[in-house]
Amino acid sequence: MAKNFRTPLKKVRHLGSAKEGVDHFIMQRMTGLANAVLAAFLVWLVASLAGADHSAAKTLTANPFVAMGLLLLVVSGTMHMRLGMQTIIEDYVHNEGPKLAALALNTFFAILVALACVFSILKLNFGA
């Protein structure tokens, strides 16, 4: 017969695993790995543009592979940023009201940063 390790308080509150910790952990590791690869791409891009003018940068980013790499970096980087900050907020903000507000602001900030970066890349790529 299996032994029940739940405390009486836990039985009353019915609190247990939210079943999201592993997904969050894996997503942090996957975006971190993607960021490492994409950062190497970014270093190559910056090194190849050293000393170049705006038209040379525009010509290079007009390449679909370069633009896609930058877009992937933005998406992966902002996802990783949001997940990391979410962990910090959940660990160190203890009151539910401020925690909920901080988590919402964290999500909105990450979306705002991602949209601004995507807009900039697309504008540079397609011209204005």
The first five atom37 places (N, CA, C, CB, O) and aatype in JSON, in Angstrom:
{
  "aatype": [12, 0, 11, 2, 13, 1, 16, 14, 10, 11, 11, 19, 1, 8, 10, 7, 15, 0, 11, 6, 7, 19, 3, 8, 13, 9, 12, 5, 1, 12, 16, 7, 10, 0, 2, 0, 19, 10, 0, 0, 13, 10, 19, 17, 10, 19, 0, 15, 10, 0, 7, 0, 3, 8, 15, 0, 0, 11, 16, 10, 16, 0, 2, 14, 13, 19, 0, 12, 7, 10, 10, 10, 10, 19, 19, 15, 7, 16, 12, 8, 12, 1, 10, 7, 12, 5, 16, 9, 9, 6, 3, 18, 19, 8, 2, 6, 7, 14, 11, 10, 0, 0, 10, 0, 10, 2, 16, 13, 13, 0, 9, 10, 19, 0, 10, 0, 4, 19, 13, 15, 9, 10, 11, 10, 2, 13, 7, 0],
  "atom_mask": [
    [1, 1, 1, 1, 1],
    [1, 1, 1, 1, 1],
    [1, 1, 1, 1, 1],
    [1, 1, 1, 1, 1],
    [1, 1, 1, 1, 1],
    [1, 1, 1, 1, 1],
    [1, 1, 1, 1, 1],
    [1, 1, 1, 1, 1],
    [1, 1, 1, 1, 1],
    [1, 1, 1, 1, 1],
    [1, 1, 1, 1, 1],
    [1, 1, 1, 1, 1],
    [1, 1, 1, 1, 1],
    [1, 1, 1, 1, 1],
    [1, 1, 1, 1, 1],
    [1, 1, 1, 0, 1],
    [1, 1, 1, 1, 1],
    [1, 1, 1, 1, 1],
    [1, 1, 1, 1, 1],
    [1, 1, 1, 1, 1],
    [1, 1, 1, 0, 1],
    [1, 1, 1, 1, 1],
    [1, 1, 1, 1, 1],
    [1, 1, 1, 1, 1],
    [1, 1, 1, 1, 1],
    [1, 1, 1, 1, 1],
    [1, 1, 1, 1, 1],
    [1, 1, 1, 1, 1],
    [1, 1, 1, 1, 1],
    [1, 1, 1, 1, 1],
    [1, 1, 1, 1, 1],
    [1, 1, 1, 0, 1],
    [1, 1, 1, 1, 1],
    [1, 1, 1, 1, 1],
    [1, 1, 1, 1, 1],
    [1, 1, 1, 1, 1],
    [1, 1, 1, 1, 1],
    [1, 1, 1, 1, 1],
    [1, 1, 1, 1, 1],
    [1, 1, 1, 1, 1],
    [1, 1, 1, 1, 1],
    [1, 1, 1, 1, 1],
    [1, 1, 1, 1, 1],
    [1, 1, 1, 1, 1],
    [1, 1, 1, 1, 1],
    [1, 1, 1, 1, 1],
    [1, 1, 1, 1, 1],
    [1, 1, 1, 1, 1],
    [1, 1, 1, 1, 1],
    [1, 1, 1, 1, 1],
    [1, 1, 1, 0, 1],
    [1, 1, 1, 1, 1],
    [1, 1, 1, 1, 1],
    [1, 1, 1, 1, 1],
    [1, 1, 1, 1, 1],
    [1, 1, 1, 1, 1],
    [1, 1, 1, 1, 1],
    [1, 1, 1, 1, 1],
    [1, 1, 1, 1, 1],
    [1, 1, 1, 1, 1],
    [1, 1, 1, 1, 1],
    [1, 1, 1, 1, 1],
    [1, 1, 1, 1, 1],
    [1, 1, 1, 1, 1],
    [1, 1, 1, 1, 1],
    [1, 1, 1, 1, 1],
    [1, 1, 1, 1, 1],
    [1, 1, 1, 1, 1],
    [1, 1, 1, 0, 1],
    [1, 1, 1, 1, 1],
    [1, 1, 1, 1, 1],
    [1, 1, 1, 1, 1],
    [1, 1, 1, 1, 1],
    [1, 1, 1, 1, 1],
    [1, 1, 1, 1, 1],
    [1, 1, 1, 1, 1],
    [1, 1, 1, 0, 1],
    [1, 1, 1, 1, 1],
    [1, 1, 1, 1, 1],
    [1, 1, 1, 1, 1],
    [1, 1, 1, 1, 1],
    [1, 1, 1, 1, 1],
    [1, 1, 1, 1, 1],
    [1, 1, 1, 0, 1],
    [1, 1, 1, 1, 1],
    [1, 1, 1, 1, 1],
    [1, 1, 1, 1, 1],
    [1, 1, 1, 1, 1],
    [1, 1, 1, 1, 1],
    [1, 1, 1, 1, 1],
    [1, 1, 1, 1, 1],
    [1, 1, 1, 1, 1],
    [1, 1, 1, 1, 1],
    [1, 1, 1, 1, 1],
    [1, 1, 1, 1, 1],
    [1, 1, 1, 1, 1],
    [1, 1, 1, 0, 1],
    [1, 1, 1, 1, 1],
    [1, 1, 1, 1, 1],
    [1, 1, 1, 1, 1],
    [1, 1, 1, 1, 1],
    [1, 1, 1, 1, 1],
    [1, 1, 1, 1, 1],
    [1, 1, 1, 1, 1],
    [1, 1, 1, 1, 1],
    [1, 1, 1, 1, 1],
    [1, 1, 1, 1, 1],
    [1, 1, 1, 1, 1],
    [1, 1, 1, 1, 1],
    [1, 1, 1, 1, 1],
    [1, 1, 1, 1, 1],
    [1, 1, 1, 1, 1],
    [1, 1, 1, 1, 1],
    [1, 1, 1, 1, 1],
    [1, 1, 1, 1, 1],
    [1, 1, 1, 1, 1],
    [1, 1, 1, 1, 1],
    [1, 1, 1, 1, 1],
    [1, 1, 1, 1, 1],
    [1, 1, 1, 1, 1],
    [1, 1, 1, 1, 1],
    [1, 1, 1, 1, 1],
    [1, 1, 1, 1, 1],
    [1, 1, 1, 1, 1],
    [1, 1, 1, 1, 1],
    [1, 1, 1, 1, 1],
    [1, 1, 1, 0, 1],
    [1, 1, 1, 1, 1]
  ],
  "atom_positions": [
    [[0.84, -1.17, 0.0], [0.0, 0.0, 0.0], [0.89, 1.24, 0.0], [-0.96, 0.0, 1.22], [1.85, 1.33, 0.77]],
    [[0.57, 2.2, -0.85], [1.37, 3.42, -1.0], [1.1, 4.35, 0.17], [1.07, 4.12, -2.34], [-0.04, 4.52, 0.61]],
    [[2.17, 4.95, 0.65], [2.06, 5.89, 1.76], [1.77, 7.28, 1.21], [3.35, 5.89, 2.62], [2.35, 7.69, 0.21]],
    [[0.88, 8.0, 1.86], [0.52, 9.34, 1.45], [1.4, 10.34, 2.2], [-0.99, 9.62, 1.72], [1.38, 10.37, 3.43]],
    [[2.17, 11.14, 1.48], [3.09, 12.08, 2.09], [2.52, 13.49, 2.19], [4.37, 12.11, 1.32], [3.26, 14.42, 2.52]],
    [[1.26, 13.67, 1.91], [0.66, 15.0, 1.99], [0.39, 15.38, 3.44], [-0.63, 15.06, 1.19], [-0.03, 14.56, 4.25]],
    [[0.65, 16.64, 3.73], [0.34, 17.16, 5.07], [-1.15, 17.47, 5.14], [1.19, 18.42, 5.4], [-1.79, 17.64, 4.1]],
    [[-1.71, 17.55, 6.33], [-3.14, 17.89, 6.44], [-3.48, 19.22, 5.79], [-3.55, 17.92, 7.91], [-4.53, 19.35, 5.16]],
    [[-2.59, 20.23, 5.92], [-2.85, 21.53, 5.31], [-2.88, 21.43, 3.79], [-1.8, 22.55, 5.76], [-3.7, 22.06, 3.13]],
    [[-1.98, 20.64, 3.24], [-1.94, 20.47, 1.79], [-3.19, 19.75, 1.3], [-0.68, 19.69, 1.37], [-3.7, 20.05, 0.22]],
    [[-3.69, 18.8, 2.08], [-4.92, 18.1, 1.71], [-6.11, 19.05, 1.69], [-5.19, 16.94, 2.67], [-6.96, 18.96, 0.8]],
    [[-6.16, 19.96, 2.65], [-7.28, 20.9, 2.74], [-7.23, 21.9, 1.59], [-7.27, 21.63, 4.09], [-8.25, 22.18, 0.97]],
    [[-6.06, 22.46, 1.31], [-5.93, 23.49, 0.28], [-5.9, 22.91, -1.13], [-4.67, 24.29, 0.51], [-6.12, 23.64, -2.1]],
    [[-5.63, 21.63, -1.28], [-5.52, 20.97, -2.58], [-4.47, 21.64, -3.46], [-6.87, 20.97, -3.29], [-4.64, 21.73, -4.67]],
    [[-3.39, 22.1, -2.85], [-2.3, 22.69, -3.61], [-1.28, 21.62, -3.92], [-1.66, 23.87, -2.84], [-0.94, 20.8, -3.07]],
    [[-0.79, 21.64, -5.1], [0.23, 20.69, -5.51], [0.96, 21.24, -6.71], [0.0, 0.0, 0.0], [1.04, 22.45, -6.91]],
    [[1.49, 20.35, -7.48], [2.24, 20.74, -8.66], [1.32, 21.45, -9.65], [2.9, 19.53, -9.3], [0.2, 21.0, -9.9]],
    [[1.81, 22.54, -10.2], [1.05, 23.26, -11.23], [1.29, 22.64, -12.6], [1.44, 24.75, -11.24], [0.66, 23.05, -13.58]],
    [[2.18, 21.65, -12.68], [2.5, 20.94, -13.91], [3.1, 21.85, -14.98], [1.26, 20.27, -14.45], [3.0, 21.54, -16.17]],
    [[3.73, 22.95, -14.59], [4.32, 23.86, -15.56], [5.81, 24.08, -15.34], [3.6, 25.18, -15.52], [6.46, 24.7, -16.18]],
    [[6.35, 23.61, -14.26], [7.75, 23.86, -13.95], [8.71, 23.26, -14.96], [0.0, 0.0, 0.0], [9.7, 23.89, -15.34]],
    [[8.42, 22.05, -15.41], [9.32, 21.37, -16.35], [9.29, 22.07, -17.71], [8.92, 19.89, -16.5], [10.33, 22.25, -18.34]],
    [[8.1, 22.45, -18.16], [7.99, 23.16, -19.44], [8.78, 24.47, -19.41], [6.52, 23.44, -19.78], [9.48, 24.8, -20.36]],
    [[8.65, 25.2, -18.3], [9.35, 26.47, -18.14], [10.86, 26.23, -18.17], [8.93, 27.17, -16.82], [11.6, 26.95, -18.84]],
    [[11.32, 25.22, -17.42], [12.74, 24.89, -17.35], [13.28, 24.52, -18.73], [12.97, 23.73, -16.36], [14.34, 25.01, -19.14]],
    [[12.56, 23.67, -19.45], [13.02, 23.24, -20.77], [13.03, 24.41, -21.75], [12.12, 22.12, -21.31], [13.96, 24.54, -22.54]],
    [[12.01, 25.27, -21.69], [11.96, 26.42, -22.59], [13.11, 27.38, -22.32], [10.61, 27.16, -22.45], [13.69, 27.94, -23.25]],
    [[13.46, 27.58, -21.04], [14.62, 28.43, -20.72], [15.88, 27.85, -21.31], [14.77, 28.59, -19.21], [16.7, 28.59, -21.87]],
    [[16.06, 26.54, -21.2], [17.29, 25.92, -21.71], [17.33, 25.95, -23.23], [17.4, 24.49, -21.22], [18.39, 26.17, -23.82]],
    [[16.19, 25.72, -23.87], [16.15, 25.72, -25.33], [16.4, 27.12, -25.9], [14.8, 25.18, -25.82], [17.14, 27.27, -26.87]],
    [[15.79, 28.14, -25.3], [16.03, 29.5, -25.78], [17.47, 29.93, -25.48], [15.03, 30.49, -25.15], [18.07, 30.67, -26.25]],
    [[18.01, 29.46, -24.37], [19.41, 29.76, -24.07], [20.35, 29.15, -25.09], [0.0, 0.0, 0.0], [21.31, 29.79, -25.51]],
    [[20.08, 27.92, -25.49], [20.89, 27.26, -26.51], [20.74, 27.97, -27.85], [20.49, 25.79, -26.64], [21.73, 28.2, -28.56]],
    [[19.51, 28.32, -28.21], [19.28, 29.04, -29.46], [19.99, 30.39, -29.43], [17.77, 29.24, -29.71], [20.56, 30.81, -30.43]],
    [[19.96, 31.07, -28.29], [20.63, 32.36, -28.17], [22.14, 32.23, -28.33], [20.3, 33.0, -26.82], [22.78, 33.11, -28.91]],
    [[22.7, 31.15, -27.84], [24.15, 30.95, -27.99], [24.52, 30.81, -29.46], [24.61, 29.7, -27.2], [25.5, 31.4, -29.92]],
    [[23.74, 30.03, -30.2], [24.0, 29.85, -31.63], [23.76, 31.17, -32.38], [23.1, 28.73, -32.21], [24.57, 31.57, -33.21]],
    [[22.65, 31.82, -32.07], [22.31, 33.06, -32.77], [23.24, 34.21, -32.39], [20.88, 33.44, -32.47], [23.44, 35.12, -33.19]],
    [[23.81, 34.17, -31.19], [24.78, 35.2, -30.8], [26.05, 35.07, -31.64], [25.12, 35.09, -29.3], [26.66, 36.07, -31.99]],
    [[26.44, 33.84, -31.96], [27.59, 33.64, -32.85], [27.29, 34.23, -34.23], [27.93, 32.12, -32.97], [28.17, 34.83, -34.85]],
    [[26.06, 34.06, -34.69], [25.64, 34.68, -35.96], [25.72, 36.2, -35.85], [24.21, 34.23, -36.33], [26.17, 36.87, -36.78]],
    [[25.27, 36.75, -34.73], [25.29, 38.2, -34.55], [26.72, 38.73, -34.51], [24.56, 38.58, -33.26], [26.99, 39.8, -35.07]],
    [[27.62, 38.02, -33.87], [29.03, 38.43, -33.84], [29.59, 38.45, -35.26], [29.86, 37.49, -32.94], [30.3, 39.39, -35.63]],
    [[29.28, 37.43, -36.05], [29.72, 37.41, -37.44], [29.15, 38.61, -38.2], [29.3, 36.09, -38.12], [29.86, 39.26, -38.97]],
    [[27.86, 38.89, -37.99], [27.21, 39.99, -38.7], [27.84, 41.33, -38.34], [25.7, 40.01, -38.39], [28.13, 42.14, -39.22]],
    [[28.06, 41.57, -37.07], [28.66, 42.83, -36.63], [30.09, 42.95, -37.15], [28.65, 42.94, -35.09], [30.5, 44.03, -37.59]],
    [[30.84, 41.86, -37.11], [32.22, 41.9, -37.62], [32.25, 42.16, -39.12], [32.94, 40.58, -37.31], [33.13, 42.87, -39.61]],
    [[31.29, 41.6, -39.84], [31.29, 41.83, -41.29], [30.82, 43.24, -41.64], [30.4, 40.81, -41.99], [31.1, 43.72, -42.74]],
    [[30.12, 43.91, -40.74], [29.65, 45.27, -40.98], [30.55, 46.34, -40.37], [28.25, 45.43, -40.45], [30.26, 47.53, -40.46]],
    [[31.65, 45.92, -39.74], [32.56, 46.88, -39.12], [33.1, 47.85, -40.18], [33.73, 46.16, -38.42], [33.69, 47.44, -41.18]],
    [[32.88, 49.13, -39.94], [33.34, 50.15, -40.86], [32.46, 50.39, -42.06], [0.0, 0.0, 0.0], [32.78, 51.22, -42.91]],
    [[31.35, 49.67, -42.16], [30.46, 49.83, -43.31], [29.48, 50.97, -43.07], [29.7, 48.51, -43.6], [29.21, 51.34, -41.92]],
    [[28.95, 51.51, -44.13], [27.96, 52.58, -44.0], [26.55, 51.98, -43.99], [28.1, 53.61, -45.15], [26.36, 50.76, -44.05]],
    [[25.56, 52.87, -43.92], [24.16, 52.43, -43.82], [23.73, 51.62, -45.04], [23.24, 53.63, -43.65], [23.02, 50.63, -44.9]],
    [[24.13, 52.03, -46.21], [23.72, 51.32, -47.43], [24.3, 49.9, -47.47], [24.16, 52.1, -48.69], [23.63, 48.97, -47.94]],
    [[25.52, 49.72, -46.98], [26.11, 48.38, -46.93], [25.36, 47.5, -45.93], [27.61, 48.45, -46.56], [25.12, 46.32, -46.18]],
    [[24.99, 48.09, -44.79], [24.21, 47.35, -43.8], [22.84, 46.97, -44.34], [24.06, 48.17, -42.51], [22.35, 45.86, -44.11]],
    [[22.23, 47.9, -45.04], [20.92, 47.64, -45.63], [21.0, 46.54, -46.68], [20.34, 48.92, -46.24], [20.12, 45.69, -46.76]],
    [[22.05, 46.57, -47.48], [22.24, 45.54, -48.51], [22.43, 44.17, -47.87], [23.44, 45.89, -49.39], [21.86, 43.19, -48.34]],
    [[23.23, 44.11, -46.81], [23.47, 42.82, -46.15], [22.21, 42.3, -45.48], [24.59, 42.95, -45.13], [21.91, 41.11, -45.57]],
    [[21.47, 43.17, -44.8], [20.26, 42.71, -44.12], [19.11, 42.44, -45.09], [19.82, 43.72, -43.08], [18.11, 41.83, -44.7]],
    [[19.23, 42.89, -46.34], [18.21, 42.57, -47.34], [18.26, 41.09, -47.73], [18.4, 43.44, -48.58], [17.32, 40.56, -48.3]],
    [[19.38, 40.45, -47.41], [19.47, 39.01, -47.62], [18.45, 38.32, -46.71], [20.93, 38.49, -47.35], [18.48, 38.55, -45.5]],
    [[17.57, 37.49, -47.25], [16.53, 36.85, -46.43], [17.09, 35.99, -45.3], [15.64, 36.0, -47.29], [16.49, 35.91, -44.23]],
    [[18.23, 35.36, -45.52], [18.81, 34.52, -44.47], [19.32, 35.36, -43.3], [19.95, 33.67, -45.03], [19.19, 34.96, -42.14]],
    [[19.89, 36.5, -43.59], [20.36, 37.4, -42.53], [19.17, 37.96, -41.76], [21.21, 38.55, -43.12], [19.18, 37.99, -40.53]],
    [[18.14, 38.4, -42.48], [16.96, 38.94, -41.81], [16.28, 37.87, -40.96], [15.96, 39.49, -42.85], [15.85, 38.17, -39.84]],
    [[16.19, 36.65, -41.46], [15.58, 35.57, -40.68], [16.4, 35.26, -39.43], [15.43, 34.31, -41.54], [15.84, 35.0, -38.37]],
    [[17.71, 35.28, -39.56], [18.56, 35.06, -38.4], [18.36, 36.13, -37.34], [0.0, 0.0, 0.0], [18.29, 35.83, -36.15]],
    [[18.27, 37.38, -37.78], [18.02, 38.47, -36.83], [16.64, 38.35, -36.18], [18.14, 39.83, -37.52], [16.49, 38.58, -34.98]],
    [[15.64, 37.99, -36.97], [14.3, 37.81, -36.42], [14.25, 36.66, -35.42], [13.29, 37.58, -37.55], [13.6, 36.76, -34.38]],
    [[14.93, 35.57, -35.73], [15.0, 34.45, -34.79], [15.7, 34.85, -33.5], [15.73, 33.27, -35.43], [15.28, 34.46, -32.41]],
    [[16.75, 35.64, -33.62], [17.46, 36.12, -32.44], [16.55, 36.98, -31.57], [18.71, 36.91, -32.85], [16.56, 36.86, -30.35]],
    [[15.79, 37.85, -32.19], [14.87, 38.72, -31.45], [13.81, 37.9, -30.72], [14.2, 39.74, -32.39], [13.57, 38.11, -29.53]],
    [[13.2, 36.97, -31.42], [12.14, 36.16, -30.81], [12.7, 35.3, -29.69], [11.46, 35.27, -31.87], [12.14, 35.26, -28.6]],
    [[13.79, 34.62, -29.95], [14.39, 33.76, -28.92], [14.9, 34.59, -27.74], [15.53, 32.94, -29.52], [14.72, 34.2, -26.58]],
    [[15.52, 35.71, -28.03], [16.06, 36.54, -26.95], [14.98, 37.13, -26.07], [0.0, 0.0, 0.0], [15.13, 37.14, -24.85]],
    [[13.89, 37.6, -26.66], [12.82, 38.18, -25.84], [12.06, 37.11, -25.07], [11.85, 38.98, -26.72], [11.62, 37.35, -23.95]],
    [[11.91, 35.92, -25.66], [11.29, 34.82, -24.91], [12.14, 34.45, -23.71], [11.07, 33.6, -25.81], [11.63, 34.25, -22.61]],
    [[13.44, 34.35, -23.94], [14.36, 34.0, -22.85], [14.37, 35.08, -21.77], [15.8, 33.79, -23.41], [14.4, 34.78, -20.57]],
    [[14.33, 36.33, -22.2], [14.29, 37.45, -21.25], [13.03, 37.38, -20.4], [14.36, 38.8, -22.0], [13.1, 37.55, -19.18]],
    [[11.9, 37.14, -21.03], [10.64, 37.09, -20.29], [10.6, 35.92, -19.32], [9.46, 37.0, -21.26], [10.14, 36.07, -18.19]],
    [[11.09, 34.76, -19.74], [11.1, 33.59, -18.86], [12.02, 33.8, -17.66], [11.53, 32.35, -19.64], [11.68, 33.43, -16.54]],
    [[13.19, 34.38, -17.91], [14.11, 34.62, -16.81], [13.57, 35.62, -15.81], [0.0, 0.0, 0.0], [13.69, 35.41, -14.6]],
    [[12.97, 36.69, -16.3], [12.41, 37.69, -15.4], [11.19, 37.14, -14.67], [12.03, 38.96, -16.17], [10.95, 37.49, -13.52]],
    [[10.43, 36.28, -15.33], [9.29, 35.65, -14.67], [9.75, 34.82, -13.48], [8.51, 34.77, -15.66], [9.12, 34.84, -12.43]],
    [[10.84, 34.08, -13.64], [11.38, 33.28, -12.55], [11.8, 34.17, -11.38], [12.57, 32.45, -13.03], [11.53, 33.85, -10.22]],
    [[12.45, 35.28, -11.68], [12.88, 36.2, -10.64], [11.67, 36.78, -9.91], [13.74, 37.33, -11.23], [11.67, 36.85, -8.68]],
    [[10.66, 37.2, -10.65], [9.46, 37.77, -10.03], [8.77, 36.73, -9.15], [8.48, 38.28, -11.11], [8.39, 37.03, -8.02]],
    [[8.61, 35.52, -9.66], [7.94, 34.47, -8.88], [8.71, 34.11, -7.62], [7.73, 33.24, -9.74], [8.11, 33.76, -6.61]],
    [[10.04, 34.18, -7.68], [10.85, 33.82, -6.52], [10.92, 34.93, -5.47], [12.23, 33.47, -6.98], [11.01, 34.63, -4.28]],
    [[10.9, 36.2, -5.88], [11.2, 37.27, -4.94], [10.06, 38.23, -4.64], [12.32, 38.04, -5.45], [10.17, 39.03, -3.71]],
    [[8.97, 38.19, -5.39], [7.8, 39.02, -5.08], [6.78, 38.11, -4.42], [7.21, 39.72, -6.37], [6.28, 37.17, -5.04]],
    [[6.47, 38.39, -3.15], [5.66, 37.45, -2.37], [4.19, 37.83, -2.27], [6.23, 37.34, -0.99], [3.36, 36.95, -2.04]],
    [[3.84, 39.08, -2.44], [2.44, 39.49, -2.39], [1.8, 39.26, -3.75], [2.3, 40.98, -1.97], [2.38, 39.59, -4.79]],
    [[0.6, 38.67, -3.75], [-0.03, 38.26, -5.0], [-0.37, 39.42, -5.93], [-1.28, 37.49, -4.69], [-0.2, 39.3, -7.14]],
    [[-0.84, 40.54, -5.4], [-1.2, 41.68, -6.24], [-0.01, 42.23, -7.01], [0.0, 0.0, 0.0], [-0.04, 42.3, -8.24]],
    [[1.05, 42.63, -6.3], [2.25, 43.12, -7.01], [2.88, 42.06, -7.91], [3.28, 43.61, -6.02], [3.43, 42.39, -8.96]],
    [[2.8, 40.79, -7.5], [3.37, 39.73, -8.33], [2.61, 39.61, -9.65], [3.34, 38.38, -7.58], [3.22, 39.5, -10.71]],
    [[1.3, 39.65, -9.59], [0.49, 39.56, -10.81], [0.74, 40.77, -11.72], [-1.0, 39.47, -10.45], [0.84, 40.63, -12.93]],
    [[0.83, 41.96, -11.11], [1.1, 43.16, -11.9], [2.48, 43.09, -12.55], [1.0, 44.42, -11.02], [2.64, 43.44, -13.72]],
    [[3.48, 42.64, -11.79], [4.84, 42.54, -12.33], [4.92, 41.51, -13.45], [5.84, 42.18, -11.21], [5.6, 41.72, -14.45]],
    [[4.22, 40.39, -13.3], [4.22, 39.37, -14.35], [3.55, 39.89, -15.62], [3.51, 38.1, -13.87], [4.02, 39.63, -16.73]],
    [[2.46, 40.63, -15.46], [1.78, 41.2, -16.63], [2.67, 42.24, -17.3], [0.43, 41.84, -16.22], [2.79, 42.25, -18.53]],
    [[3.29, 43.11, -16.51], [4.19, 44.13, -17.08], [5.39, 43.48, -17.77], [4.67, 45.09, -15.99], [5.85, 43.96, -18.8]],
    [[5.89, 42.39, -17.19], [7.0, 41.66, -17.79], [6.62, 41.15, -19.18], [7.43, 40.5, -16.88], [7.4, 41.27, -20.12]],
    [[5.44, 40.57, -19.29], [4.98, 40.06, -20.58], [4.79, 41.18, -21.59], [3.68, 39.29, -20.41], [5.23, 41.07, -22.73]],
    [[4.15, 42.27, -21.16], [3.93, 43.39, -22.07], [5.25, 44.03, -22.5], [3.04, 44.44, -21.4], [5.39, 44.42, -23.66]],
    [[6.2, 44.14, -21.58], [7.5, 44.71, -21.93], [8.21, 43.83, -22.96], [8.37, 44.87, -20.66], [8.78, 44.35, -23.92]],
    [[8.19, 42.52, -22.76], [8.85, 41.62, -23.71], [8.2, 41.71, -25.08], [8.8, 40.16, -23.2], [8.9, 41.7, -26.1]],
    [[6.88, 41.81, -25.13], [6.18, 41.95, -26.41], [6.55, 43.27, -27.07], [4.66, 41.86, -26.22], [6.77, 43.32, -28.28]],
    [[6.6, 44.34, -26.29], [6.95, 45.66, -26.83], [8.36, 45.67, -27.41], [6.83, 46.72, -25.73], [8.59, 46.2, -28.5]],
    [[9.3, 45.09, -26.69], [10.69, 45.02, -27.18], [10.76, 44.19, -28.46], [11.62, 44.41, -26.11], [11.42, 44.58, -29.42]],
    [[10.07, 43.05, -28.47], [10.09, 42.19, -29.66], [9.48, 42.9, -30.86], [9.34, 40.88, -29.38], [10.03, 42.84, -31.96]],
    [[8.35, 43.57, -30.66], [7.71, 44.28, -31.77], [8.58, 45.41, -32.31], [6.36, 44.83, -31.33], [8.67, 45.6, -33.52]],
    [[9.22, 46.15, -31.42], [10.09, 47.24, -31.85], [11.27, 46.7, -32.66], [10.61, 48.04, -30.64], [11.64, 47.27, -33.69]],
    [[11.85, 45.61, -32.21], [12.98, 45.02, -32.93], [12.55, 44.44, -34.28], [13.63, 43.92, -32.08], [13.23, 44.64, -35.29]],
    [[11.43, 43.73, -34.29], [10.93, 43.16, -35.55], [10.61, 44.27, -36.54], [9.69, 42.27, -35.3], [10.95, 44.16, -37.72]],
    [[9.95, 45.32, -36.07], [9.64, 46.45, -36.94], [10.92, 47.06, -37.52], [8.85, 47.52, -36.17], [10.97, 47.37, -38.71]],
    [[11.94, 47.21, -36.69], [13.2, 47.8, -37.16], [13.87, 46.94, -38.21], [14.15, 48.02, -35.99], [14.36, 47.44, -39.21]],
    [[13.88, 45.64, -37.98], [14.51, 44.72, -38.94], [13.75, 44.72, -40.26], [14.56, 43.29, -38.36], [14.35, 44.78, -41.33]],
    [[12.41, 44.67, -40.18], [11.62, 44.67, -41.4], [11.73, 46.0, -42.14], [10.17, 44.38, -41.08], [11.77, 46.02, -43.37]],
    [[11.77, 47.1, -41.4], [11.91, 48.4, -42.06], [13.27, 48.51, -42.75], [11.74, 49.54, -41.03], [13.36, 49.02, -43.86]],
    [[14.31, 48.04, -42.08], [15.64, 48.06, -42.69], [15.7, 47.13, -43.9], [16.7, 47.65, -41.66], [16.37, 47.43, -44.89]],
    [[15.0, 46.01, -43.82], [15.02, 45.04, -44.89], [14.2, 45.48, -46.1], [14.51, 43.71, -44.39], [14.65, 45.33, -47.24]],
    [[13.02, 46.02, -45.87], [12.13, 46.38, -46.97], [12.18, 47.84, -47.35], [10.73, 46.02, -46.63], [11.61, 48.24, -48.37]],
    [[12.86, 48.65, -46.55], [12.99, 50.07, -46.86], [11.82, 50.87, -46.38], [0.0, 0.0, 0.0], [10.77, 50.33, -46.01]],
    [[12.01, 52.18, -46.39], [10.93, 53.06, -45.93], [10.78, 54.22, -46.89], [11.22, 53.58, -44.49], [9.93, 55.09, -46.69]]
  ]
}
